[in-house]
Amino acid sequence: MQVESRARRCWVFAAGLLGTFACAQQSASRIGEGAFIAAGWIDATATLDESTTPVYEGDAPMSFEFLKDMRRGDALTLSKFSLGAHSGTHVDAPMHFVRDGASIDRVPLEPLIGPARVIEIPDSVQSIDAAELNRHGWRNAERVIFRTRSSVRGWMRSPTFHRDFAYVAPDAAQLLADAGVLLVGIDYISAEQFGAPAPITHRILLGKGIPIVEGLALEKVFAGDYDLVVLPMKVAGHEGAPARAIMRKLAR
């Protein structure tokens, strides 16, 4: 019954989303990105930029290069990108920490599109444990996104990697997984404590097939319920990929 209800809501949401996109597309030729802004959509994606985007300690560095450039007199502009799968705003697929888990191209669209609840975590909190989670109304949310000190401090726009980012503790991850949450998101480049002896949070969530969205840019997103669309690059056979994420506040 719960699955059927979720499927029905997904269809209703998708139909409304397609209508919004159609209207925005009609206006885009006149006002461009403003059409989506007027419709209430917020870009929750961190811009990939070597000079401003943080890279997790030990991960692959980002490099962007122009192979051809019309500004230098070439006939066209052609670029080369080199970056890790977990750069900027990205989605972790089960394969990241589950041996036989689904790769990013096999993650279904259902968890990536639909209603989400943004929970604001105080700046003083680093460990989002079960006690902290239960201080917030999350129980009936299909998707849960944490806005933390990283948004307050603008860390997704700082090239410095901050080890003391807020993270989801294993006991909170277990509560979310047991409740049947479809997706978990956070506003820094990992949901796991830096230096954790084992990636238990990832194993709990990904082990239940729950994709994790990391590196969301939530400076303009505050607590409440939103429509969420997160679309990772469809890379065959790999454990994660950069994504574009947009959100729109739901009317109460």
Buried (B, 14 or more C-beta within 10 A) or exposed (E): EEEEEBEEEBEEBBEEBEEBBEBBEEBBEEEEEEBBEEEBBBBBBBEBEEEBBBBBEEBEEBEEEEEEEEEEEEEEEEEEEEBBBBBBBBBBBBBBBBEEBBBBBEBEEBBBBBBBBBBBBEEEBBBBBBEBBEEBEBEEBBBBBBBBBBBBBEBBBEEEBBEEBBBBBBBBBBBBBEEEBBBBBBBBBBBBBBEBEEBBBBBBBBBBBBBBBBBBBBBEBEEBBBBBBBBBBEBEEBBBBBBEBBBBBBEE
